[in-house]
């Protein structure tokens, strides 16, 4: 049976950064893996950040642009059927930050996929600098993405104090309580240190963490009615103006509650990648990209945001 691992985490938590390290672990073990970028958006920026992993032991595929949740799930199933015929031993799935984890299990347990696949590990990424105030929908997603995880890792621990990291764990536990989930995270349940310091033993633990079976109270809402992703293509903007605009958008709630801004810009024949949240702002060179910028958040004012880039 092909093992399938799910890497969950809220928007901007650092799933792709962890996925790169986790994929390298399996590649170094000589295991042929497929990475499946599973998103609701029309453009998947994170997939482009994984291109350098592709080779004899790693394939990278994506699902994007589903017209609705049912359409998206059908494409997910079709992609898994295709991957089952390509000799992979393990599939690593990185969904969007607003993913319903139940869809993962429902899909794998459905025929004919249950003949080829079985759930391996569910790994949850939580930002150590987690925002204190989240909407009730975001709180539910936070709880649901952690509830059944076999392993929970805090990201960005090197950027926050020990007290702030502990507060993030307490926040998750409050969200689990509100969702009527019996699970509570203790310090021993969470890997809480810089990912640059993760050892071979740590990755062995993560790679065999499995998953938990927990119940919690579902919240019914349409993700696209609460969370928005705005796409801006071929922006006529300089790097300096892009950085200034991104910083203002994150600092001013009059544009909406923005979780993350990510994308690529070509300037003077070279590509740069922008990845910005309220606590982390990076601009770095990248070999190739696509001229796109994505703004993700709640209650976004598209026309007002668009004016920032013109």
C-alpha positions in Angstrom: 0.0 0.0 0.0 1.1 3.5 -0.7 1.4 5.6 2.4 -0.1 9.1 2.3 1.0 11.9 4.6 -0.9 15.1 5.1 0.8 18.3 6.2 -1.8 20.7 7.6 -1.6 24.2 9.0 -3.4 27.5 8.9 -2.6 30.1 6.3 1.0 31.3 6.4 2.0 28.8 9.1 5.0 27.5 7.2 3.8 24.3 5.6 5.8 24.6 2.4 9.0 25.3 4.4 8.5 22.2 6.5 7.5 20.1 3.4 10.8 20.8 1.7 12.7 19.5 4.7 10.4 16.5 5.2 10.6 15.6 1.5 14.4 15.8 1.6 14.3 13.3 4.5 12.4 10.7 2.4 14.5 11.3 -0.7 17.7 10.7 1.3 16.2 7.4 2.5 15.9 6.4 -1.1 12.1 6.4 -1.0 10.3 7.5 -4.2 7.8 10.1 -3.2 5.2 12.4 -4.9 4.4 15.8 -3.5 0.8 16.8 -4.2 0.0 20.5 -3.8 -3.7 20.6 -3.2 -5.2 24.1 -3.3 -8.5 25.8 -4.1 -6.9 28.7 -5.9 -6.4 29.3 -9.6 -2.6 29.7 -9.2 -0.4 27.6 -6.8 2.6 29.6 -5.9 3.9 27.0 -3.4 4.2 24.4 -6.1 6.7 26.6 -7.9 8.8 26.7 -4.7 9.2 22.9 -4.8 10.5 22.6 -8.4 14.1 22.0 -7.3 13.1 18.8 -5.5 11.9 17.1 -8.7 14.1 14.2 -9.8 14.3 10.4 -9.9 13.0 10.1 -6.4 10.5 13.0 -6.3 7.6 14.2 -8.5 5.7 17.3 -7.8 2.0 17.6 -8.9 -0.7 20.1 -8.2 -4.5 20.5 -8.1 -5.8 24.0 -8.5 -8.7 25.9 -9.9 -11.6 23.6 -8.8 -14.8 25.4 -9.6 -16.3 24.3 -6.3 -15.5 21.9 -3.5 -17.1 18.9 -5.2 -15.2 19.6 -8.4 -12.0 20.0 -6.4 -12.5 16.7 -4.6 -13.0 14.9 -8.0 -9.8 16.3 -9.3 -8.1 15.2 -6.1 -9.3 11.7 -6.6 -8.3 11.6 -10.2 -4.8 12.8 -9.4 -4.4 10.1 -6.8 -5.5 7.4 -9.2 -2.9 8.7 -11.7 -0.1 8.7 -9.1 -0.9 5.2 -8.0 0.3 3.9 -11.4 3.7 5.7 -11.3 5.6 3.7 -8.8 5.6 6.0 -5.9 5.9 4.6 -2.4 4.7 7.6 -0.5 2.6 10.7 -1.3 3.0 14.0 0.7 0.0 16.2 0.5 0.1 19.9 1.3 -3.4 21.3 1.2 -4.5 24.9 1.4 -4.6 26.6 4.8 -8.4 26.3 4.9 -8.6 22.6 4.2 -11.2 20.3 5.7 -9.1 17.4 7.1 -12.1 15.0 6.9 -11.9 15.2 3.1 -8.4 13.6 3.3 -9.7 10.5 5.2 -13.0 10.4 3.2 -11.1 10.3 -0.1 -8.6 7.6 1.0 -11.3 5.4 2.4 -13.4 5.6 -0.8 -13.2 3.0 -3.6 -11.0 2.4 -5.6 -8.4 4.5 -3.7 -8.7 2.3 -0.6 -7.1 -0.6 -2.7 -3.9 1.4 -3.2 -3.6 3.9 -0.5 -3.6 4.1 3.3 -3.2 7.1 5.6 0.3 7.4 7.0 0.9 10.5 9.0 -1.0 13.7 9.7 1.5 16.5 10.6 0.2 19.9 11.8 2.2 23.1 11.6 1.3 25.9 14.0 2.9 29.3 14.0 4.7 30.0 17.3 3.7 33.6 16.8 0.0 32.8 16.3 -2.3 35.8 16.2 -4.2 36.2 19.5 -7.4 37.3 17.8 -8.9 35.1 15.1 -12.4 34.9 13.7 -14.6 32.0 14.9 -14.1 30.3 11.5 -10.3 30.6 11.7 -10.4 29.2 15.3 -12.4 26.2 14.0 -9.9 25.6 11.2 -7.0 25.8 13.7 -8.6 23.2 15.9 -9.7 20.9 13.1 -6.2 20.9 11.5 -4.6 19.9 14.8 -7.2 17.5 16.3 -6.1 14.4 14.4 -2.4 15.1 13.9 0.0 12.5 15.0 2.7 15.2 15.4 2.5 19.0 15.9 5.4 21.3 15.1 5.7 24.9 16.0 7.1 27.1 13.2 9.2 30.3 13.6 10.2 29.4 17.2 13.5 31.1 16.7 11.7 34.4 16.2 9.6 34.5 19.3 10.1 34.1 23.1 9.5 30.9 25.0 6.4 32.5 26.6 5.0 33.4 23.2 5.4 29.8 21.9 3.7 28.5 25.0 0.9 31.0 24.4 0.4 29.5 20.9 -0.1 26.0 22.4 -2.6 27.4 24.9 -4.4 29.1 22.1 -4.7 25.9 20.2 -6.1 24.1 23.3 -8.7 26.9 23.7 -9.7 26.4 20.1 -10.0 22.6 20.6 -12.1 23.2 23.7 -14.5 25.5 21.8 -14.8 22.8 19.0 -15.8 20.3 21.8 -12.7 18.2 21.0 -11.3 16.2 24.0 -7.7 16.5 22.9 -5.4 18.9 24.6 -1.7 19.5 23.6 0.9 19.1 26.3 4.5 20.2 25.9 5.5 16.6 25.1 3.1 16.5 22.2 4.7 19.4 20.3 8.1 19.8 18.7 9.1 23.3 19.7 12.5 24.3 18.4 14.1 25.8 15.3 13.6 23.6 12.2 17.3 24.1 11.4 18.1 22.1 14.5 15.9 19.1 13.7 17.9 15.9 13.9 17.6 12.6 12.0 16.0 11.2 15.1 13.4 14.0 15.0 12.5 13.2 11.4 12.3 9.5 12.2 9.8 10.4 14.9 7.8 12.6 12.6 7.9 10.0 9.8 6.3 7.4 12.1 3.9 9.6 14.1 0.7 8.3 12.5 -2.6 10.1 13.2 -5.2 10.3 15.9 -8.9 9.6 15.8 -10.7 12.5 17.5 -14.2 13.9 17.3 -15.1 17.6 17.3 -18.1 19.7 16.4 -18.1 20.8 12.8 -18.8 24.4 11.8 -20.7 24.7 8.7 -19.6 27.6 6.4 -18.4 28.1 2.9 -14.7 28.7 2.9 -14.8 31.0 -0.1 -17.5 33.2 1.7 -15.2 33.7 4.7 -11.7 33.5 3.3 -10.6 35.2 0.1 -7.7 34.9 -2.2 -7.1 37.8 -4.6 -4.9 37.2 -7.6 -3.0 40.0 -9.4 -1.2 39.1 -12.6 1.5 40.9 -14.6 1.7 43.8 -12.1 3.4 46.9 -13.5 5.3 47.5 -10.3 8.9 47.8 -9.0 10.3 45.7 -6.2 10.5 48.8 -3.9 6.9 49.7 -4.5 5.8 46.1 -4.1 7.5 45.8 -0.7 6.1 49.1 0.5 2.6 48.2 -0.6 2.7 44.7 1.1 3.9 46.3 4.3 1.1 48.8 4.3 -1.5 46.2 3.5 -0.5 44.1 6.4 -0.4 47.0 8.8 -3.7 48.6 7.9 -6.9 46.6 8.7 -9.0 49.0 6.5 -8.0 46.7 3.5 -9.4 43.7 5.3 -7.8 41.2 7.6 -4.8 40.0 5.6 -3.1 36.7 6.6 -0.5 36.4 3.9 0.8 38.0 0.7 2.9 35.8 -1.6 4.0 35.8 -5.2 6.7 36.5 -7.7 8.0 39.5 -9.5 10.4 39.7 -12.5 12.8 42.7 -12.5 15.8 43.3 -14.8 15.6 39.7 -16.1 15.7 38.1 -12.6 12.9 36.7 -10.4 12.2 37.4 -6.8 9.8 35.7 -4.4 7.8 37.7 -1.8 6.4 35.9 1.2 4.9 38.2 3.9 2.7 37.7 7.0 2.2 40.0 10.0 5.3 38.6 11.7 7.5 37.5 8.8 8.6 39.4 5.7 11.0 37.9 3.2 12.1 38.8 -0.3 14.5 36.5 -1.9 15.8 35.5 -5.4 14.4 32.5 -7.1 15.5 30.8 -10.4 12.2 31.2 -12.1 8.7 32.2 -11.3 5.4 33.5 -12.6 4.2 37.1 -12.6 1.6 36.8 -9.9 0.8 38.2 -6.5 -1.7 36.6 -4.1 -3.4 38.3 -1.1 -5.1 36.0 1.3 -7.4 37.0 4.1 -10.9 37.8 5.4 -13.2 40.6 4.3 -10.7 41.8 1.7 -11.6 45.0 -0.3 -10.4 44.1 -3.7 -10.6 47.4 -5.5 -8.8 49.3 -2.6 -6.1 46.6 -2.5 -5.7 46.7 -6.3 -5.0 50.5 -6.2 -2.0 49.8 -4.0 -0.3 48.0 -6.9 -1.1 50.5 -9.7 
